[in-house]
Amino acid sequence: MTTERESTPQRRPGGRPRFYSRRKVCQPCVDKKELDYKDVDYIKKFLSERYMIEARRKSGMCAKCQRSLAKAVKKARHLALLPFSPAQKGALPVHYRPRS
């Protein structure tokens, strides 16, 4: 005999069931793709809108791929394939307004 408590999913005091997050997978390992500094479009997937490298817990990368991503991003920045910051996308600063 099962009791009512065993048959229902675990609930929090608020009445909602617990949230179980799925483990993220390392995208370069799944794609079997090596991170290369020349493949800028693929590298941009792992950068924030401020061109900062996303954390492992956010992107789901393994440690090995995260290290190779960091090297690829740094090399692409050094060769001016990627900007260091959003202000470097154009020639003018972000908050530039010409005087009239």
C-alpha positions in Angstrom: 0.0 0.0 0.0 1.3 3.4 -0.9 0.5 6.4 1.1 -0.5 9.7 -0.4 2.8 11.3 0.4 4.8 8.7 -1.7 2.6 9.0 -4.8 2.7 12.8 -5.2 5.9 14.7 -6.3 7.9 16.5 -3.6 6.4 19.9 -3.0 7.9 23.0 -1.4 6.0 24.9 1.2 4.8 27.3 -1.5 3.0 24.5 -3.2 5.2 24.3 -6.4 7.2 21.2 -7.2 11.0 21.3 -6.9 12.9 22.5 -10.0 15.6 20.1 -11.3 17.9 21.7 -13.8 19.4 19.6 -16.6 23.1 19.4 -16.8 24.4 21.5 -19.6 26.6 19.9 -22.2 29.8 21.2 -23.7 28.8 22.5 -27.1 32.3 22.2 -28.8 32.5 18.6 -27.5 29.1 17.8 -28.9 29.8 19.4 -32.2 33.3 17.8 -32.3 34.6 21.2 -33.3 37.9 22.6 -32.2 37.9 26.1 -31.0 39.9 28.2 -33.4 40.6 31.9 -33.2 39.8 32.4 -36.9 36.2 31.1 -36.4 34.9 34.4 -34.9 31.2 33.6 -35.4 31.4 30.4 -33.4 33.5 32.1 -30.6 30.9 34.9 -30.3 28.4 32.4 -29.1 30.3 32.0 -25.9 30.8 35.8 -25.2 28.4 38.1 -23.5 27.0 41.3 -25.1 29.9 43.1 -23.5 32.4 40.7 -25.1 33.4 39.0 -21.9 33.9 35.3 -21.8 31.0 33.5 -20.2 31.5 31.4 -17.1 31.6 27.6 -17.3 28.5 27.3 -15.2 26.6 29.5 -17.6 27.9 28.2 -20.9 28.1 24.5 -19.8 31.6 24.0 -21.2 34.0 21.4 -19.8 37.3 22.7 -18.3 39.4 21.7 -21.3 37.2 23.6 -23.8 36.9 26.6 -21.5 40.7 26.9 -21.4 41.0 26.6 -25.2 38.2 29.1 -25.6 40.0 31.6 -23.4 43.2 31.2 -25.5 41.3 31.6 -28.8 39.5 34.7 -27.6 42.7 36.3 -26.4 44.4 35.5 -29.7 41.5 36.9 -31.7 41.4 40.1 -29.6 45.1 40.5 -30.1 44.7 40.2 -33.9 41.8 42.6 -33.9 39.3 39.9 -35.0 37.2 40.5 -31.8 36.9 43.8 -29.9 38.1 44.0 -26.3 34.9 46.0 -25.3 31.7 47.2 -26.9 33.2 50.6 -27.3 35.7 49.3 -29.7 33.2 48.0 -32.2 33.0 51.4 -33.9 35.5 54.3 -34.1 33.5 56.5 -31.7 32.9 56.0 -27.9 29.6 54.5 -26.8 28.2 57.8 -25.4 29.6 60.1 -28.1 27.3 62.9 -29.1 28.7 65.5 -31.6 28.4 69.1 -30.5 26.1 71.3 -32.4 
